[in-house]
């Protein structure tokens, strides 16, 4: 079977990791797998695809709305699908999800699947919400299946009339859980935190998130003094890269947080950062079900997060983490400060985090679910792989 995945950007973030993991597993199962991506990509992600996944770049597939490029990208994808004749087109992310499904429909692709990693019509302005809702409802008419990362995103789609119940499935975003169990600290943790050789580790809060506006790093920094006022030695590790890095750097400087905040960029071993942290925090406006929350729990660390669709599926408020309102990050900061100030409560939550069952987030579980979904729709007489792709 030929499976073509289409994704807008191939950067260092959760939806990209999810997609690549799916591609690699499907290639190992004997399928011919294409990963078609737009003009924003990171070399690390290209290398992660290995030799078994065929990478194809569509330069006009861009993140921002650009009618001229969007039309050209749709035409390019349609032409590619007509040439390669995939049995399944599986789209990811908002822009590729709409353009990719339209192109697949125009090319008469037998099965069209969309991965719902994030909801583009939530946590945004009215105009953008209506634009995406209109587009999503339109392409839903010829989408065979939606693959949601959580029951929460599934229900939110249905609440907004995006697709019908029988079109929606849930496949948790798989990762290597064992990698996060009992991971060591980073070898350079002292330099990372700015701790001299004769001092012990201070309290560490980790935000593992791409530097994007919706993650609200700057807004969290603006209330971070509510934490340092009660925990003067605390360190906040900001691990990630992205477009808002200059604004984050400026905020650290303006708010005079250099002694407490470390902007460390992308880190190849997030499991080591989670091991080093006492707890993790996420302040996003929009998410699906963030992999970092599950990774944190797998590493035995409680999560302090804002309200997100489906977050209660993994974070039990007051047990293995805390769920705070999304409209006031002062509450989130106070929750972090309170937990750091109560070692007994923190240890209890850490133990509960380590006991959390996250087995359905294993890669093999995710890929088995995807295979079952495909099999529901792929005709039994699916053609053999195209010779030119062998």
C-alpha positions in Angstrom: 0.0 0.0 0.0 1.2 3.5 -0.7 0.6 6.0 2.1 1.2 9.7 1.5 1.5 11.9 4.6 1.2 15.7 4.1 2.3 18.2 6.8 2.7 21.9 6.6 5.9 22.3 8.6 8.5 19.8 9.6 10.0 21.5 12.6 11.0 20.4 16.1 7.5 19.9 17.7 5.1 17.3 18.8 2.9 16.9 15.7 6.0 16.5 13.5 7.4 13.8 15.9 4.1 12.0 15.8 3.9 12.1 12.0 7.5 10.8 11.6 6.9 8.0 14.1 3.9 6.9 12.1 5.8 7.1 8.8 8.7 5.0 10.1 6.4 2.4 11.6 4.4 2.1 8.4 7.6 1.8 6.2 8.8 -0.9 8.5 5.5 -2.7 8.0 6.2 -2.9 4.3 4.2 0.1 3.0 5.6 2.7 0.6 5.5 5.9 2.6 5.8 9.5 1.2 6.2 12.4 3.6 5.3 15.6 1.8 6.1 18.8 3.6 6.1 22.6 3.1 9.0 25.0 2.9 9.7 25.2 6.7 11.7 22.2 7.9 14.5 21.4 10.3 17.5 19.2 9.2 17.2 17.1 12.3 13.7 16.1 11.3 14.7 15.3 7.8 17.5 13.0 9.1 15.0 11.4 11.5 13.1 10.1 8.5 15.9 7.9 7.5 16.0 6.2 4.1 12.8 4.3 4.2 10.5 7.3 4.0 10.5 9.3 0.7 10.6 13.0 1.5 9.1 15.5 -1.0 9.1 19.3 -0.5 6.3 21.5 -1.8 7.7 25.0 -1.7 4.3 26.7 -2.0 2.9 24.9 1.0 3.3 27.6 3.6 2.1 28.2 7.1 0.4 31.6 6.6 -2.7 32.1 4.4 -1.5 33.1 0.9 -4.1 32.5 -1.8 -1.7 32.5 -4.7 0.7 30.0 -3.0 -2.2 28.0 -1.6 -3.6 27.5 -5.1 -0.2 26.5 -6.5 0.4 24.1 -3.6 -3.0 22.4 -4.2 -2.2 22.0 -7.9 1.3 20.6 -7.0 -0.2 18.1 -4.6 -2.9 17.0 -7.0 -0.3 16.4 -9.7 1.9 14.4 -7.2 -1.1 12.3 -6.1 -2.0 11.6 -9.8 1.5 10.4 -10.4 2.1 8.3 -7.3 -1.5 7.0 -6.9 -1.5 6.7 -3.1 -4.1 4.4 -1.5 -4.3 6.7 1.5 -3.5 10.4 2.0 -3.1 11.3 5.6 -2.9 15.1 6.3 -1.5 16.8 9.4 -1.6 20.4 10.8 -4.2 22.9 9.8 -3.0 24.3 6.4 -1.8 21.0 5.0 -5.0 19.4 6.3 -7.2 21.7 4.2 -5.1 21.9 1.1 -3.9 18.3 1.2 -7.5 17.0 1.5 -8.7 19.2 -1.4 -5.9 18.0 -3.6 -6.5 14.4 -2.7 -10.2 14.8 -3.6 -9.3 16.4 -6.9 -7.0 13.4 -7.6 -9.6 10.9 -6.6 -7.5 9.4 -3.8 -9.5 6.4 -2.4 -9.0 7.2 1.3 -8.5 10.6 2.9 -7.5 10.9 6.5 -6.8 13.9 8.7 -4.8 13.9 11.9 -6.2 16.4 14.4 -3.2 17.4 16.4 -4.5 20.8 17.3 -7.8 22.7 16.9 -7.3 25.8 14.7 -10.7 27.2 15.6 -10.2 27.4 19.4 -8.2 29.9 21.4 -8.2 32.5 18.5 -10.1 35.5 17.3 -13.6 35.4 15.8 -12.6 36.0 12.2 -9.9 33.3 12.2 -12.2 30.9 14.0 -15.0 31.3 11.4 -12.5 31.0 8.5 -11.1 27.7 9.8 -14.6 26.4 10.8 -15.9 27.1 7.3 -12.9 25.4 5.7 -12.9 22.4 8.1 -16.7 21.8 7.7 -16.2 22.0 3.9 -13.4 19.4 3.6 -15.0 17.2 6.3 -17.6 16.2 3.6 -15.0 14.2 1.8 -12.8 13.1 4.7 -13.1 9.4 5.5 -11.6 9.6 8.9 -10.4 12.1 11.5 -7.7 10.8 13.8 -7.8 12.8 17.0 -5.0 12.8 19.6 -7.6 12.8 22.4 -11.2 12.3 23.2 -11.4 16.0 24.0 -10.4 17.1 20.5 -12.8 14.6 19.1 -15.7 16.0 21.1 -14.7 19.6 20.4 -14.8 18.9 16.6 -18.3 17.3 17.0 -19.5 20.2 19.1 -18.5 22.6 16.3 -20.1 20.4 13.6 -16.8 19.4 12.0 -17.5 15.9 10.8 -19.9 13.2 12.0 -19.3 10.8 15.0 -18.7 7.9 12.7 -15.8 9.8 11.0 -13.9 10.4 14.2 -11.4 8.1 15.9 -8.8 8.6 18.7 -5.2 7.6 18.5 -3.0 8.9 21.3 0.3 10.5 20.1 2.8 7.8 20.5 6.4 8.1 21.8 9.1 5.9 23.4 7.7 5.8 27.0 10.6 3.8 28.3 13.0 6.5 27.4 11.4 8.8 30.0 11.4 6.2 32.8 14.2 6.9 35.3 16.2 9.0 32.9 19.5 10.5 34.1 20.1 14.2 34.6 21.9 16.0 31.8 25.7 15.8 32.3 26.0 19.6 32.1 23.1 20.3 34.5 25.2 22.6 36.7 26.2 24.8 33.8 22.6 24.6 32.5 21.3 25.9 35.8 24.2 28.1 36.7 25.0 26.2 39.9 28.5 26.2 41.3 30.2 22.8 42.2 29.7 23.2 45.9 25.9 23.9 45.8 23.0 21.5 45.5 20.3 21.6 42.8 17.8 24.3 43.3 14.1 23.8 42.5 13.6 23.4 38.7 10.5 24.2 36.7 10.6 23.0 33.1 8.6 24.4 30.1 9.2 22.1 27.2 7.5 23.9 24.3 8.3 25.4 20.9 8.7 29.2 21.1 5.4 30.1 19.4 2.9 32.8 20.4 0.2 30.3 21.4 2.6 28.8 24.0 2.6 32.2 25.9 6.2 32.1 27.1 6.4 35.9 27.4 3.1 36.1 29.3 4.3 33.5 31.8 7.5 35.4 32.3 5.5 38.5 33.1 4.0 36.7 36.1 7.1 34.7 37.0 8.0 37.0 39.8 5.1 35.6 41.8 7.1 32.4 41.9 10.6 33.9 42.6 9.1 36.0 45.4 8.5 32.8 47.3 11.2 30.7 45.8 14.2 33.0 45.2 16.5 30.1 44.0 14.1 28.6 41.5 15.2 28.0 38.0 12.9 28.0 35.0 14.2 26.0 32.0 12.7 27.1 28.7 13.5 24.3 26.2 12.5 24.9 22.6 13.1 27.0 19.5 10.8 29.1 17.4 9.7 32.5 16.1 9.2 34.2 19.5 12.7 33.6 20.7 13.7 37.3 20.3 10.6 38.4 22.3 11.4 35.8 25.0 15.0 37.0 25.3 13.8 40.6 25.5 11.3 39.7 28.3 14.0 37.9 30.3 16.2 41.0 30.1 13.5 43.6 30.7 12.0 41.7 33.7 15.5 41.1 35.1 15.0 37.3 35.3 18.4 36.3 34.0 19.4 34.7 37.4 16.3 32.5 37.4 15.4 31.8 33.8 17.5 29.7 31.4 16.6 29.7 27.7 18.4 26.6 26.5 16.9 26.1 23.0 16.2 22.7 21.5 17.5 19.8 23.6 17.9 16.4 22.0 17.2 14.6 25.3 13.9 16.0 26.8 13.7 13.0 29.1 16.9 14.2 30.9 15.4 17.7 31.3 12.2 16.2 32.8 14.3 14.1 35.1 16.1 17.2 36.3 12.9 19.2 36.9 10.7 19.1 40.0 7.6 19.8 37.9 6.7 20.9 34.4 4.4 23.8 33.2 2.4 24.4 30.1 0.6 27.7 29.4 -0.7 27.2 25.9 -3.8 28.8 24.5 -4.4 26.0 22.0 -3.2 22.4 21.9 -4.5 18.9 21.0 -3.4 16.7 23.9 0.2 17.8 24.4 2.7 15.0 24.3 4.9 16.8 26.8 2.3 16.4 29.5 2.3 12.6 29.0 6.1 12.6 28.8 6.3 14.5 32.0 4.1 12.0 33.8 6.1 9.1 32.3 9.1 10.7 33.9 7.4 11.0 37.2 6.9 14.7 37.3 3.6 16.5 37.9 2.2 18.9 35.2 0.9 22.4 35.9 -1.2 23.2 32.8 -3.9 25.6 31.6 -7.2 24.2 30.5 -7.0 22.4 27.2 -9.4 20.0 25.3 -8.9 16.5 26.7 -6.2 17.4 29.3 -8.3 15.8 32.0 -7.7 12.4 30.2 -4.1 12.4 31.6 -3.9 15.1 34.2 -5.9 14.4 37.4 -6.3 17.8 39.1 -4.7 17.6 42.6 -3.4 14.1 42.0 -0.6 14.0 39.3 -0.8 17.7 38.4 -2.9 20.8 38.4 -5.2 22.3 35.8 -5.5 26.1 35.9 -7.7 28.6 34.1 -6.3 29.7 30.7 -7.4 33.3 31.0 -5.2 34.2 34.1 -1.6 33.0 34.2 -1.2 34.5 37.7 -3.2 31.5 38.9 -0.8 29.2 37.1 2.2 30.9 38.6 0.6 30.8 42.1 0.0 27.0 41.6 3.6 26.5 40.8 4.8 28.6 43.8 2.4 26.7 46.1 3.6 23.3 45.0 7.3 24.2 45.3 6.6 25.6 48.8 5.1 22.2 49.9 7.7 19.4 49.5 5.4 16.8 50.9 2.7 17.6 48.5 5.2 17.8 45.6 6.6 14.4 46.4 3.1 12.9 46.6 2.2 14.3 43.2 5.5 13.1 41.8 4.7 9.6 43.0 1.2 9.8 41.5 2.7 11.0 38.2 5.0 8.0 38.0 2.0 5.7 38.6 -0.1 7.2 35.8 -0.9 4.6 33.1 0.3 6.1 29.8 0.6 2.8 28.0 -1.8 3.9 25.2 0.8 6.5 24.2 3.3 3.9 23.1 4.2 4.2 19.4 3.1 0.6 18.6 -0.3 1.3 20.1 -0.7 4.4 18.0 0.4 2.7 14.8 -1.9 -0.3 15.5 -4.8 2.1 15.8 -3.9 3.9 12.6 -3.7 0.5 10.7 -7.1 -0.4 12.0 -8.5 2.9 10.8 -7.0 2.6 7.4 -8.3 -1.0 7.0 -11.8 0.2 7.6 -11.7 2.3 4.4 -9.0 0.9 2.1 -10.4 -1.4 -0.6 -9.2 -5.0 -0.3 -8.0 -4.9 -3.9 -5.6 -2.0 -3.2 -3.0 -1.8 -6.0 0.7 -2.7 -5.6 3.2 0.1 -5.0 4.1 2.3 -8.0 7.2 1.0 -9.8 8.8 4.4 -10.0 8.9 4.7 -6.2 10.6 1.4 -5.6 
